[in-house]
């Protein structure tokens, strides 16, 4: 199976290959012996030396065209994914929408055969609870610039199906990606705040599971009759008879990985949180209109983040498993162990991480209470 993947993909470019998910995807490609090219604005980590690095900004068409010469497969990860930064009305559109258009145009010009575009489950999230969402759900009017630009980029990619010279394309929509190197780990694991205002839960996908399915999806795009061609698919961690695939973020990071105790929960009315977020959004909008200044807000102080953090959001990956077939997956137990090993490799790393987080928390108050269920037994732990 691995030999078939390598021969099918040939030279593969990973846009955003120096990022969190991009590095995992690159490592997976190198494991399979796939010639890999990292396209990014920043240099990748030293353990990715087996891949060729090309410095490129996807907002620059000429730069993208040169970077994709000779490439057969593109896994398009590059984008502006920080929801706070996406409140900037031009930056997110330049990167997520125009940048994707540049990659598609350059790919056609360079003779690229296939593309897997990494979108997000957020394109179907609203400022309300969403349960068992699947691909048949009609996308709502996006409630923030991040979801809006990712949905527009999806449409551009899927439009390749109708073009005579179009690429073979698949869009994948991962939820929260967790695991070693996740930027918010210490914010959650070392957070002194109590767990709960409200018990919210959602799906997640472990970093290596996400990388595995992305590479697998690319290998399945053989021709225009491929079942996954032109599809937008939800992906998430595996489920079993004793698991519903749900995680509880705070308990996963703080208890299972970090091995810390959790303060007793307390209740704040959900309506109070929403009103506080609405007032914060209004204030920031006024500052932008009057002074043309964008205020960077913690994720916990926007209306969207309150719904995303404290609401229930679940997605169905049945179609992905039907059209893509089986791909290598890491069990929850192994995923937790790998994550723990990464963050607790030595006492020096522990102390360094703690000091970094404490200094950051002194500078910025971040309230981030995203909740998930334990995927091993499907109940709150």
ROLUM-909481 format. One line per 3 residues: number of its first residue (from 0); their letters; for each residue x, y, z of C-alpha. Coordinates in steps of 0.02 Angstrom, whole numbers. Layout:
NUM) a) X Y Z ~ ...
end
This chain:
0) xxx) 0 0 0 ~ 142 120 43 ~ 229 84 -122
3) xxx) 69 122 -217 ~ 52 287 -123 ~ 230 338 -165
6) xxx) 214 298 -350 ~ 43 382 -364 ~ 94 546 -284
9) xxx) 267 568 -361 ~ 337 742 -324 ~ 220 818 -194
12) xxx) 216 999 -136 ~ 151 1045 37 ~ 102 1227 47
15) xxx) 120 1285 226 ~ 236 1137 252 ~ 332 1224 392
18) xxx) 176 1242 499 ~ 104 1130 634 ~ 3 1014 521
21) xxx) 117 1044 372 ~ 267 969 461 ~ 167 815 508
24) xxx) 109 793 328 ~ 287 814 265 ~ 352 683 388
27) xxx) 218 562 329 ~ 265 589 147 ~ 450 562 186
30) xxx) 407 402 282 ~ 323 337 124 ~ 472 386 16
33) xxx) 376 520 -79 ~ 487 660 -151 ~ 425 813 -57
36) xxx) 438 1001 -81 ~ 395 1120 61 ~ 321 1285 3
39) xxx) 316 1413 142 ~ 377 1584 196 ~ 476 1514 343
42) xxx) 613 1382 351 ~ 553 1211 412 ~ 625 1120 563
45) xxx) 790 1029 544 ~ 714 854 547 ~ 632 887 378
48) xxx) 795 899 281 ~ 737 757 169 ~ 615 879 88
51) xxx) 666 1022 -25 ~ 618 1194 41 ~ 559 1334 -74
54) xxx) 525 1502 4 ~ 362 1566 -68 ~ 218 1680 -22
57) xxx) 56 1615 -98 ~ -5 1794 -116 ~ 125 1817 -254
60) xxx) 70 1728 -415 ~ 241 1726 -497 ~ 322 1652 -342
63) xxx) 192 1514 -332 ~ 209 1472 -517 ~ 396 1447 -498
66) xxx) 379 1344 -339 ~ 261 1218 -420 ~ 363 1176 -574
69) xxx) 379 987 -594 ~ 255 949 -454 ~ 122 813 -479
72) xxx) 25 830 -315 ~ -15 979 -204 ~ -74 967 -24
75) xxx) -132 1144 7 ~ -119 1192 190 ~ -57 1371 180
78) xxx) -182 1495 248 ~ -223 1618 385 ~ -299 1508 520
81) xxx) -287 1619 674 ~ -469 1669 700 ~ -418 1829 789
84) xxx) -307 1885 644 ~ -445 1838 522 ~ -548 1982 591
87) xxx) -436 2089 482 ~ -546 2108 326 ~ -407 2108 197
90) xxx) -269 1995 263 ~ -377 1840 276 ~ -448 1865 103
93) xxx) -278 1894 25 ~ -211 1732 98 ~ -358 1613 108
96) xxx) -454 1663 -48 ~ -334 1748 -168 ~ -190 1639 -110
99) xxx) -290 1481 -149 ~ -337 1552 -320 ~ -152 1582 -354
102) xxx) -108 1403 -306 ~ -245 1332 -418 ~ -194 1440 -566
105) xxx) -10 1399 -545 ~ -49 1214 -525 ~ -143 1208 -690
108) xxx) -2 1300 -775 ~ 130 1184 -703 ~ 38 1026 -752
111) xxx) -4 973 -573 ~ -121 824 -576 ~ -208 826 -407
114) xxx) -239 934 -254 ~ -302 902 -78 ~ -363 1063 1
117) xxx) -370 1072 191 ~ -523 1172 243 ~ -604 1166 415
120) xxx) -761 1101 500 ~ -791 1283 547 ~ -868 1317 377
123) xxx) -1029 1236 441 ~ -1022 1304 618 ~ -1142 1440 667
126) xxx) -1172 1542 823 ~ -1277 1400 890 ~ -1252 1217 932
129) xxx) -1224 1097 787 ~ -1248 909 810 ~ -1206 768 689
132) xxx) -1170 887 545 ~ -1133 799 381 ~ -1092 848 202
135) xxx) -1276 864 156 ~ -1294 1012 273 ~ -1313 1174 177
138) xxx) -1173 1293 229 ~ -1246 1437 331 ~ -1202 1618 307
141) xxx) -1029 1613 389 ~ -1025 1702 556 ~ -843 1759 546
144) xxx) -712 1803 418 ~ -614 1643 447 ~ -761 1530 403
147) xxx) -813 1644 261 ~ -643 1643 176 ~ -618 1456 198
150) xxx) -789 1421 123 ~ -749 1533 -26 ~ -583 1443 -50
153) xxx) -675 1276 -46 ~ -789 1335 -186 ~ -638 1385 -292
156) xxx) -559 1213 -269 ~ -719 1116 -305 ~ -748 1221 -462
159) xxx) -601 1125 -539 ~ -722 980 -570 ~ -812 1080 -705
162) xxx) -653 1135 -795 ~ -586 1035 -942 ~ -410 1070 -883
165) xxx) -456 1059 -699 ~ -361 965 -565 ~ -419 811 -474
168) xxx) -474 884 -307 ~ -532 834 -135 ~ -575 952 8
171) xxx) -553 889 186 ~ -631 974 337 ~ -539 931 498
174) xxx) -601 990 669 ~ -481 1038 810 ~ -311 959 777
177) xxx) -224 908 938 ~ -61 825 987 ~ 126 861 1007
180) xxx) 171 1041 970 ~ -6 1109 979 ~ 13 1294 1017
183) xxx) -123 1304 1150 ~ -68 1152 1250 ~ 8 1246 1397
186) xxx) -129 1377 1394 ~ -250 1235 1430 ~ -142 1116 1532
189) xxx) -72 1251 1648 ~ -231 1353 1660 ~ -276 1387 1844
192) xxx) -457 1424 1802 ~ -595 1299 1843 ~ -652 1185 1704
195) xxx) -826 1235 1669 ~ -949 1366 1636 ~ -1043 1243 1531
198) xxx) -1011 1068 1470 ~ -977 1080 1283 ~ -907 942 1175
201) xxx) -844 921 999 ~ -743 809 884 ~ -555 819 864
204) xxx) -422 733 762 ~ -248 683 821 ~ -105 765 725
207) xxx) -36 604 648 ~ -211 544 604 ~ -241 708 512
210) xxx) -76 692 417 ~ -111 511 373 ~ -283 544 301
213) xxx) -222 694 199 ~ -85 593 115 ~ -203 446 92
216) xxx) -335 558 12 ~ -208 624 -112 ~ -160 448 -163
219) xxx) -343 406 -197 ~ -359 540 -331 ~ -313 429 -478
222) xxx) -433 495 -611 ~ -598 587 -633 ~ -694 430 -586
225) xxx) -612 424 -415 ~ -751 425 -282 ~ -669 566 -184
228) xxx) -645 682 -333 ~ -747 841 -309 ~ -797 794 -131
231) xxx) -789 899 27 ~ -771 778 173 ~ -769 789 362
234) xxx) -630 694 450 ~ -605 656 635 ~ -527 532 755
237) xxx) -584 351 739 ~ -733 280 832 ~ -771 105 894
240) xxx) -907 12 986 ~ -847 86 1149 ~ -801 257 1082
243) xxx) -897 397 999 ~ -740 489 946 ~ -771 639 1057
246) xxx) -642 726 1166 ~ -645 844 1313 ~ -503 965 1278
249) xxx) -473 1029 1454 ~ -478 858 1533 ~ -374 780 1395
252) xxx) -232 906 1409 ~ -242 948 1594 ~ -280 776 1665
255) xxx) -235 637 1544 ~ -80 717 1468 ~ -18 839 1601
258) xxx) -80 735 1749 ~ -147 885 1842 ~ -295 906 1956
261) xxx) -444 1011 1905 ~ -524 1146 2014 ~ -706 1122 2055
264) xxx) -822 1187 1920 ~ -929 1341 1939 ~ -1071 1409 1835
267) xxx) -1086 1572 1742 ~ -1247 1597 1645 ~ -1218 1567 1460
270) xxx) -1316 1725 1418 ~ -1192 1829 1521 ~ -1047 1762 1418
273) xxx) -1137 1801 1256 ~ -1179 1978 1310 ~ -998 2008 1364
276) xxx) -936 1943 1196 ~ -1063 2049 1102 ~ -1008 2207 1193
279) xxx) -825 2165 1158 ~ -863 2138 973 ~ -958 2302 967
282) xxx) -817 2397 1051 ~ -687 2326 932 ~ -796 2368 782
285) xxx) -813 2548 840 ~ -624 2562 864 ~ -599 2497 687
288) xxx) -728 2615 611 ~ -664 2768 703 ~ -476 2738 717
291) xxx) -446 2602 585 ~ -360 2497 719 ~ -388 2310 739
294) xxx) -385 2253 919 ~ -315 2078 944 ~ -433 1986 1060
297) xxx) -417 1825 1155 ~ -521 1688 1076 ~ -635 1686 1229
300) xxx) -699 1863 1201 ~ -793 1846 1036 ~ -971 1787 1009
303) xxx) -912 1653 890 ~ -783 1588 1014 ~ -913 1576 1152
306) xxx) -1021 1465 1043 ~ -871 1366 981 ~ -797 1346 1155
309) xxx) -952 1311 1258 ~ -1075 1242 1131 ~ -1093 1064 1067
312) xxx) -1023 1031 893 ~ -1011 858 816 ~ -978 803 637
315) xxx) -1007 643 542 ~ -861 566 444 ~ -959 422 369
318) xxx) -942 483 190 ~ -753 507 206 ~ -732 328 263
321) xxx) -843 265 122 ~ -758 355 -21 ~ -578 357 42
324) xxx) -569 182 113 ~ -457 137 260 ~ -306 240 309
327) xxx) -179 214 451 ~ -246 278 617 ~ -168 302 788
330) xxx) -271 241 937 ~ -322 364 1073 ~ -210 279 1201
333) xxx) -58 290 1089 ~ -100 470 1042 ~ -108 522 1225
336) xxx) 57 434 1261 ~ 145 517 1114 ~ 80 687 1166
339) xxx) 134 661 1346 ~ 308 603 1292 ~ 328 758 1185
342) xxx) 286 882 1323 ~ 372 790 1464 ~ 532 733 1379
345) xxx) 636 802 1524 ~ 630 914 1677 ~ 719 1053 1584
348) xxx) 587 1056 1449 ~ 451 1057 1582 ~ 526 1206 1674
351) xxx) 558 1302 1514 ~ 379 1275 1454 ~ 304 1326 1620
354) xxx) 405 1487 1626 ~ 358 1530 1448 ~ 174 1506 1482
357) xxx) 177 1603 1645 ~ 260 1752 1563 ~ 133 1745 1423
360) xxx) -13 1737 1543 ~ 53 1888 1637 ~ 51 1987 1475
363) xxx) -117 1929 1408 ~ -272 1860 1492 ~ -331 1712 1391
366) xxx) -487 1618 1439 ~ -499 1467 1329 ~ -623 1336 1387
369) xxx) -655 1219 1241 ~ -730 1056 1297 ~ -724 882 1227
372) xxx) -767 707 1286 ~ -652 562 1322 ~ -642 462 1161
375) xxx) -608 298 1252 ~ -774 283 1340 ~ -879 420 1263
378) xxx) -924 500 1430 ~ -866 653 1522 ~ -713 614 1628
end
